[in-house]
Amino acid sequence: MMKLINLWLFATTMTGTVDQIDGGKADVELIAKDGHTHEDRLALWMFPCNVVEGTKFSIKITAESTLIQCEE
């Protein structure tokens, strides 16, 4: 939860790619609007789609919500 709060302070939209899946969690690489990259680990249940290595997604953060959308 704290990481999501920290991300909210620095970016409102990020794109990401699933690098690896292990034990119900996905290691992801996130790219912020300013071009900085972040590595994080997200639970698979947070994604609104079935993810595999290479799945691309975006995270949109507002004061009211955090939305994860998978790209097709």
N, C-alpha and C positions, 0 to 999 in steps of 0.2 A: 504494500500500500504506500509506503513512504517513497518508493521509487516513482510511482505514478504521480504522486504529489510533486516531487522534484521535477519530473518531466513536464508537468503542467506549467511550472514557472519558466521554462526555457523554450517551449515549443507548443504550438497549437495543432500542428499536423506533422506526422512522421510517416515515412514509408518503411517497410521492413521486409525481410526475407528470412524464412526458417532455414537455419543452417543444419540443425541436427535435432533428432527426437530421441529422448531417453527417459524411461521411467515416468511417463505421463506428463513430461515437460518438454518444451521446445526451446532450444537455444536459438536466439534470433539476433539478427543485426538490424539495428534501427538507424535510419538516416533522418536527421532533423532538417527543418526548412533552411537552416543556415549552412547545411552541408556537413556538420559534425556527425560522426558515427558513434553509436553506443551498442554495446553487447549486453544482452539481458536474457533471463530465463523466464518464460511464461508458461503457466499451466495450460494444457491442451483444452480444458473445458472453457477457457476464455475466448476461444476462437469460434465464430459462428459457422465454420465449415470444417470438413475433414482436412487436416494439414499433413503434408509430407515434406520431405526435404526439398527446398526450392520454392515452396509456396510463398507468393508475394501477397502483402497485405498493407493496409494503411490504418493508422490510429489517429482519430480526431478527438482532441481534448477541448472541452469547454468548461466553464465554471459549474455547469449542471451535470455533465456526463462525460464519459469516455466511450467512444465508439470504435470498435475494430471491424473493418470490412475486408473481406478476402477478395483478391482480384481473380478474374476468371482467365 
